[in-house]
């Protein structure tokens, strides 16, 4: 690239060229959000994924698994823990539940689990601007005590 070509580029393009951490197609503010808990961070690194990825003005969260603990019979407890984790990831990314545009949930028993997840979801997400939502039945999740995995996409506020 010669000097004349560089002078013709917009400043944002020059910033991308100068940034040593930028990859093709990424913006300087793109980033991955990794776990702070050492065991969870090791799991993410071993499996090669981030808890969330910011790409432009969008936030893509990896699935958060809702699980039941020994002795629990109320599924809402597991869903509340999962929604709290999702809320923390959204916050770290600079978003909130109001910014969620899409939810995909993967259920091990869709019919039994829907009333509990809807009850918890409705405490975090309020009308009028509701996200799109797809609920899918699956055979099993990791970890084995997982009942539902919840994946969220949000748009960063302006």
HUCOR-V221794 format. One record per helix or strand of 3 or more residues. SS is the DSSP state (a for helix, b for strand). FROM is the first residue (numbers start at 1). TO is the last residue. If there is no record, write none. Layout:
ss:SS from:FROM to:TO
ss:SS from:FROM to:TO
This chain:
ss:a from:3 to:8
ss:a from:11 to:18
ss:b from:31 to:33
ss:a from:38 to:47
ss:b from:52 to:55
ss:b from:58 to:61
ss:b from:64 to:67
ss:a from:75 to:93
ss:a from:97 to:99
ss:b from:100 to:107
ss:a from:110 to:124
ss:b from:132 to:137
ss:b from:146 to:155
